[in-house]
Amino acid sequence: MADKLPIRYYKPKSEFKFDITDIQNFVYDMSRCIKCKGCTWVDHTYMPGTKFMTRCPSAEKYQFDAYGAYGKMRIGHAMAEGRLDWNEKAVEIMYACTLCGACDVGCKRNLDLEIELTLESLRVKAVQDGVGPMPAHKKIADNISRTHNMYGSPAEKRTAWTTGAIKPAAKAEILYFPGCTASYINKEIAQSTAKILKAAGADFMLMPEERCCGNTLFSVGMLDEARASAKHNIEEVRKSGAKTLLTSCAECLRTWKVDYPKMLGISTEELGFEVIHLVEYADEMIKNGALKMKKPFQTRMTYHDACSLSRLSEPWTPYEGKRGWMGCVEPRLKRRRGSNGVYAQPRDILRAIPGVELIEMPRTRENAFCCGAGRGTREAFPDFATWAAKNRMEEVKDIGAETLVSSCPRCKNNFAQAVKAGGIDVQVLDISEVISAAIEA
């Protein structure tokens, strides 16, 4: 039978690797998109009805195919083959996207195409070709270069949140990395985290010279600058001797756990220390009895899955291999499908608090709708970010929740702005604040 197959089936296997610095690694993925729009719709198995059917913010907001992953794949494919050049609209399309991973999860349900990596690679190409990133992103890059934080605030004030009884240790197994937003804007998150660690009987230290994790730099394609941040920060943690890097920011978690290894060509395990989010630590402490939450929190509460803590948080492993007939690859490849993110821990924590009635929104876990703020979106497309938050708030109102909780300061701030702008009667909190309130006497 084999000797009768047409000659086209005997094409040599092509080499490829998950290297976002070269768009040619993802021509296969772009060319095999069949425009099924599985990236846009909530998986049919979990579709809650006709009201909340979509999971791609950019496709839903702009209502034009070019803004969906299927449109970006065609634009990128044409660029990779030299049939299309950048223009102002193409640049806007590539950046008017939260890189939330919803399209990647959707495609891996059907075709196993690497959509998220392709979108990241297209932004790297935009920077390589001198057309990216957006002006607002360049301002952030300048702030980080001058002051080592995305807001351009004085570097010496980064630890100003450590007041009163908050006393970091000179040496500890846990290194707490609050990130730019919790250090300068949402100090209540960093302070709540410190209180939780103290209540659990855990010492923590801070990085001697903490700098921005580089989340935005990486997300907009500025790989050289992001890689410099990664190398500096990783070296600082290794020198500290910390065994665990703990963060209360979902964006920071993804950057440290996934993007740093991705940029440096190593696996997450090769970092030399564990990277965890506060909810992972707190959940373990609650379950082993080291952390007790006895103060009631009487509210009807819902939890928002921050994209970088959920479908984007799975560990990174480099891959290099060959692709042959029907896309079969060797060696075998374990795909990151988004289903193994941090989902159970925050929910278990909230259910353990007396008085909390936890209810789920229609779109949840890997099907959750992005808040709209992350990965450079809020800065470059503020109207889009606000629209996405309002879209998500419709779910909160639909289920009658009184309190919306997330695990990322970027989510909290974007939702809070949407609540204020819309006059919505919903309390917006970070999960660190909820835990802290439940353990306080």
Secondary structure as UniProt FT lines:
FT   HELIX           2..4
FT   HELIX           7..10
FT   STRAND          14..17
FT   TURN            20..21
FT   HELIX           23..26
FT   HELIX           27..31
FT   TURN            38..40
FT   TURN            44..46
FT   HELIX           57..62
FT   HELIX           65..67
FT   HELIX           69..80
FT   TURN            81..82
FT   HELIX           88..95
FT   HELIX           102..108
FT   TURN            109..111
FT   HELIX           115..128
FT   TURN            129..130
FT   HELIX           135..147
FT   TURN            150..151
FT   HELIX           155..157
FT   TURN            158..161
FT   TURN            164..165
FT   STRAND          174..176
FT   HELIX           179..184
FT   HELIX           187..199
FT   TURN            200..201
FT   STRAND          204..205
FT   TURN            208..209
FT   HELIX           215..219
FT   TURN            220..221
FT   HELIX           223..240
FT   STRAND          244..247
FT   HELIX           250..254
FT   HELIX           255..259
FT   HELIX           260..264
FT   HELIX           268..271
FT   STRAND          274..277
FT   HELIX           278..287
FT   TURN            288..289
FT   STRAND          299..303
FT   TURN            307..312
FT   STRAND          320..323
FT   HELIX           325..327
FT   STRAND          329..330
FT   TURN            339..340
FT   HELIX           344..351
FT   TURN            354..355
FT   STRAND          356..358
FT   HELIX           365..367
FT   TURN            374..376
FT   HELIX           377..380
FT   HELIX           382..398
FT   TURN            399..400
FT   STRAND          403..406
FT   HELIX           409..422
FT   STRAND          427..430
FT   HELIX           431..439
//
